[in-house]
């Protein structure tokens, strides 16, 4: 079956179908050649090659304009990128300056706080010294008052032991006279 199909396909080929002289309308090859030349002539008459060339030229111009636009967009993108990179560097420099200024301010604030702390410690030390001196003076005064009261009590006891009734009466009269003189 395979051989038969190959044989029939060879017998039906256009080369075997053409018989007789080539320049005859009976020859299919000649008819096909005339039809092809007529078709080409019709295409030339209708100016199809010019239209195809024009379309191809228009397409080439369109592609060229698209490429030019793409180049210009690329250049513009490069310029924008350069601008953004420059701005980024400026912003980074500004951020570095801000950080440096903040560090300087923090150091100055720390130094001021340290000086203020020293002043506060000095003031507290002076206040503590004054309190100690005041407490010392108060203690001395209390000791003196205690000593005076002990001395008065001892003198009173001593006077009470040595005092007679006449001397006590004379001392009371003298004290009353003294108070009377001071009050009037």
C-alpha positions as CSV (number, residue, x, y, z in Angstrom):
1,X,0.0,0.0,0.0
2,X,2.8,2.3,0.8
3,X,4.4,1.7,-2.5
4,X,1.2,2.3,-4.4
5,X,0.7,5.7,-2.7
6,X,4.3,6.7,-3.6
7,X,3.8,5.7,-7.2
8,X,0.5,7.6,-7.6
9,X,2.0,10.7,-6.0
10,X,4.9,10.5,-8.6
11,X,2.5,10.1,-11.4
12,X,0.4,13.1,-10.4
13,X,3.3,15.5,-10.2
14,X,3.0,18.7,-12.3
15,X,6.3,17.9,-14.1
16,X,4.7,14.8,-15.6
17,X,1.4,16.6,-16.3
18,X,3.0,18.9,-18.8
19,X,3.2,17.5,-22.2
20,X,3.9,18.9,-25.6
21,X,5.7,22.2,-26.5
22,X,6.4,24.6,-23.7
23,X,4.9,27.8,-25.4
24,X,1.5,26.3,-25.8
25,X,-1.6,26.9,-23.8
26,X,-1.9,23.2,-23.4
27,X,1.3,23.1,-21.4
28,X,0.4,23.8,-17.7
29,X,3.8,25.1,-16.9
30,X,3.5,27.8,-19.5
31,X,0.0,28.7,-18.3
32,X,1.3,28.9,-14.7
33,X,4.2,31.1,-15.9
34,X,1.8,33.5,-17.7
35,X,-0.5,33.7,-14.7
36,X,2.5,34.4,-12.4
37,X,3.8,37.1,-14.7
38,X,0.3,38.6,-15.0
39,X,0.0,38.5,-11.2
40,X,3.3,40.3,-10.8
41,X,2.3,42.8,-13.5
42,X,-1.0,43.5,-11.7
43,X,0.9,44.0,-8.5
44,X,3.2,46.5,-10.2
45,X,0.3,48.2,-11.9
46,X,-1.5,48.6,-8.6
47,X,1.8,50.0,-7.2
48,X,1.9,47.3,-4.4
49,X,5.7,47.3,-4.2
50,X,5.7,51.1,-3.6
51,X,2.9,50.8,-1.0
52,X,4.8,47.9,0.6
53,X,8.0,50.0,0.5
54,X,6.1,53.0,1.9
55,X,4.6,50.8,4.7
56,X,8.0,49.4,5.4
57,X,9.5,52.9,5.4
58,X,6.8,54.2,7.7
59,X,7.3,51.2,10.0
60,X,11.1,51.9,10.0
61,X,10.4,55.6,10.7
62,X,8.0,54.6,13.5
63,X,10.6,52.2,14.9
64,X,13.3,54.8,14.6
65,X,11.1,57.4,16.4
66,X,10.4,54.9,19.1
67,X,14.1,54.2,19.5
68,X,14.8,57.9,19.6
69,X,12.1,58.4,22.2
70,X,13.5,55.4,24.1
71,X,17.0,57.0,24.0
72,X,15.7,60.3,25.1
73,X,13.7,58.7,27.9
74,X,16.8,56.7,28.9
75,X,18.9,60.0,29.0
76,X,16.1,61.6,31.0
77,X,16.0,58.7,33.3
78,X,19.8,58.9,33.7
79,X,19.5,62.6,34.5
80,X,16.8,62.0,37.0
81,X,18.8,59.1,38.6
82,X,21.8,61.4,38.8
83,X,19.7,64.1,40.4
84,X,18.3,61.6,42.9
85,X,21.7,60.2,43.7
86,X,23.0,63.8,44.2
87,X,20.0,64.6,46.4
88,X,20.6,61.4,48.3
89,X,24.2,62.3,48.9
90,X,23.1,65.8,50.0
91,X,20.5,64.3,52.4
92,X,23.1,61.9,53.7
93,X,25.5,64.7,54.3
94,X,22.7,66.7,56.0
95,X,21.8,63.7,58.2
96,X,25.5,63.3,59.1
97,X,25.6,67.0,60.0
98,X,22.5,66.6,62.1
99,X,23.9,63.6,63.9
100,X,27.1,65.4,64.5
101,X,25.3,68.4,65.9
102,X,23.1,66.2,68.1
103,X,26.3,64.5,69.4
104,X,27.8,67.9,70.1
105,X,24.7,69.1,71.8
106,X,24.5,65.9,73.9
107,X,28.2,66.3,74.9
108,X,27.5,70.0,75.8
109,X,24.4,69.0,77.8
110,X,26.3,66.3,79.5
111,X,29.1,68.8,80.4
112,X,26.5,71.3,81.7
113,X,24.8,68.6,83.7
114,X,28.1,67.5,85.1
115,X,28.9,71.1,86.1
116,X,25.4,71.6,87.5
117,X,25.9,68.3,89.5
118,X,29.2,69.6,90.9
119,X,27.5,72.8,91.9
120,X,24.6,70.9,93.5
121,X,27.1,68.7,95.4
122,X,29.0,71.8,96.6
123,X,25.8,73.5,97.7
124,X,24.7,70.3,99.6
125,X,28.1,70.0,101.1
126,X,27.9,73.6,102.3
127,X,24.4,73.1,103.6
128,X,25.5,69.9,105.4
129,X,28.5,71.8,106.9
130,X,26.2,74.5,108.1
131,X,23.8,72.0,109.6
132,X,26.6,70.3,111.3
133,X,27.8,73.6,112.7
134,X,24.3,74.5,113.8
135,X,23.9,71.1,115.4
136,X,27.2,71.6,117.1
137,X,26.3,75.0,118.3
138,X,22.9,73.7,119.5
139,X,24.6,70.8,121.3
140,X,27.1,73.2,122.9
141,X,24.2,75.5,124.0
142,X,22.3,72.5,125.4
143,X,25.4,71.4,127.3
144,X,25.9,74.9,128.6
145,X,22.2,75.2,129.6
146,X,22.4,71.8,131.2
147,X,25.6,72.8,133.0
148,X,24.0,76.1,134.1
149,X,20.9,74.2,135.4
150,X,23.1,71.7,137.2
151,X,25.2,74.6,138.6
152,X,22.1,76.5,139.7
153,X,20.7,73.3,141.2
154,X,24.0,72.6,142.9
155,X,24.3,76.3,144.1
156,X,20.7,76.1,145.3
157,X,21.4,72.9,147.2
158,X,24.6,74.4,148.6
159,X,22.8,77.6,149.5
160,X,20.0,75.7,151.1
161,X,22.4,73.8,153.2
162,X,24.3,76.9,154.2
163,X,21.3,79.3,154.5
164,X,19.7,80.2,157.7
165,X,16.2,81.4,158.1
166,X,17.2,85.0,158.7
167,X,19.6,85.0,155.7
168,X,16.8,83.5,153.5
169,X,14.4,86.1,154.6
170,X,16.9,88.9,153.9
171,X,17.6,87.4,150.5
172,X,13.9,87.2,149.6
173,X,13.4,90.8,150.6
174,X,16.4,91.9,148.5
175,X,15.1,90.0,145.5
176,X,11.7,91.6,145.8
177,X,13.2,95.1,146.1
178,X,15.3,94.3,143.0
179,X,12.3,93.2,141.0
180,X,10.3,96.2,142.2
181,X,13.1,98.5,141.1
182,X,13.2,96.9,137.7
183,X,9.4,96.9,137.2
184,X,8.9,100.6,138.1
